[in-house]
Amino acid sequence: MTGAADLLVRGGVVVTPGGRMRADIACRGGRIVAIGDLGQACAAATVVEAAGLHVLPGVIDSQVHFREPGLTHKETIGAGTRGAVLGGVTTVFEMPNTSPPTLTAADLEAKLAIAARDAWCDHAFYIGGAAANAGDLARLELLPGCAGVKVFMGSSFGDLLADDEAVLRRILASGRRRMAVHAEDEARLRARRAIAEAAGDVRLHPVWRDPESALIATRRIVGLAAEAGRLLHVLHVSTAEEMAFLAGHKPRVSVEVTPHHLTLEAPDCYERLGSLAQMNPPVREAAHREALWRAVREGVVDVLGSDHAPHSRAEKARPYPSSPSGMTGVQTLLPVMLDHVAAGRLSLERLVDLAAAGPARIFGIAGKGRIAVGFDADLVLVDLKARRRIADADIASLAGWTPYDGLTVTGWPVATVLRGQVVMREGEVIGAPCGQPVRFLDVPVSPSAPA
């Protein structure tokens, strides 16, 4: 390389698309400019010594709920993205179920304005697909800073619920980007809610929202998307039956799993955590969890997403089923999955594919997801041997709790670099929020957007 670097990450084991290599990484102007044995010839304003550490691409968490605007008593864009960089996450896609929901260009601009001031990591925001905006989605999905369209077939309310087949067809016909979907069948959920109400016991959550509720909706939306010729992304797949079905629809349909569905199991999690373990779709029995791991090993799964969806402890303490579903997760995604690496359940390379390269590939993110010359200098330095205890007290979310409180994991993020700037070292966030909107390969670049 010629010229001085802004940042030199020296002596780490770098996980590149070509494999692991001990190398230095030079960054300038927010991008990687050289990788290799750069020795003392590379002058840099900032040097980070990475000996004994592994250097991974920054994690891309393509499913978070940061609750702002409108629900800021339990999360904000500032607190959520702070947790992200503490956990090695450098890019997030945020969901539209805020108050008001993200349905218009003005709603999107309002979120981007908050993020311009408060976001610690790079970001994009989903537009909700609904009856109210179905005809305008082709335009909305191409706005700068938009992650695409997200559809709630169940587990939502008001304008965001899209369970009518005519509405779903209109949404699918309006636009061309990959559409993300929460697939649970609303009619079946309503019909079975009496099970939860009669029991008043959160252990019945996966019985009320049974595997059939998920499979019906997944089959339905995959069929409708095929008719429309639309690429589809099925979020937080939780059942063995769905995975068996989705394996036959690759690569037009991409698949996400979450750390909690790979880690927790029923009924144990409900007995230990009560409604803190309550999610939609639910954490299920061990047989479903093992089917998800099999799908990870066989390549059916494309993406890991945290589905970070915090609620306050007071909200969670309401009697079931009036207790809301959702848990924190963006900060713990990488530590929990590194622990699975340590246990031999997946390789470090497969984790990088699921948490960085996979999201970049299926969503067409420009310049992110891999450590390569010319790409954004988004890095996370991890100590694969470090044993740390996850604790509520360390969670940045305004909710202030994690379902993994007290869990000791092997593997920990010790530094996060965002576009060549160190934003976290040893559990401390550094500097000021500097997140920027994500660039997409299939979205026209506005004249004012950075190259």
Buried (B, 14 or more C-beta within 10 A) or exposed (E): BEEEBBBBBBBBBBBBEEEEBEBBBBBBEBBBBBBBEBEEEBEBEBBBEBEEBBBBBBBBBBBBBBBBBEBBEBBBBBBBBBBBBBBBBBBBBBBBBBEBBBBBBEBBBBBBEBBBEBBBBBBBBBBBBBBBBBEBBBEBBBBBBBBBBBBBBBBBEEBBBBBEEEBBBBBBBBBEBBBBBBBBBBEBBEEBEEBBEEBEBBBBBBBBBBBEBBBBBBBBBBEBBBEBEBBBBBBBBBBBBBBBBBBEBEEEBBBBBBBBBBBBBBBBBBEEBBBBBBBBBBBBBEEBBEBBBBBBEEEBBBBBBBBBBBBBEEBBEEEBBEBBBBBBBBBBBBBBBBBBBBEEBBEBBBBBBBBBBBBBBBBBBBBBBBBBEEBBBBBBBBBBEBEBEBEBEBBBBBBBBBBBBEBEBBBBBBBBBBBBBBBBBEEEBBEEBBBBBBBBEEBEEEEEEEE
